[in-house]
């Protein structure tokens, strides 16, 4: 049986590869801005994810220096896949085409999740 709550282990390995090939900013966008965001969401309603969250956070702290994490979180403009894959201009093209869901409730939830991640990684 696949233990989805332990998928963070593979995601951390993938982030190391991204960091090596594409740089720290892309790796942080992938691991923190997308994968950790999704994991924190899941941890809110699934105890198996909540139990693994401290392990995931600890591994992120081993991969990146504190100053790298802080700089990323202080400058993050978008989370999710578009946050680290697309440029601002590309996001605008998607937005103009109606391909981005602009739900204000989801936007507020995203802000709260980023603040929670700041506490977890920098607190």
RAPE-V411068 format. One record per helix or strand. SS is the DSSP state (H for helix, E for strand). FROM is the first residue (numbers start at 1). LEN is the number of residues. If there is no record, write none. Layout:
[[SS;FROM;LEN] [SS;FROM;LEN]]
This chain:
[[H;4;3] [H;8;15] [H;24;20] [H;47;17] [H;66;10] [H;81;5] [H;88;9] [H;104;19]]
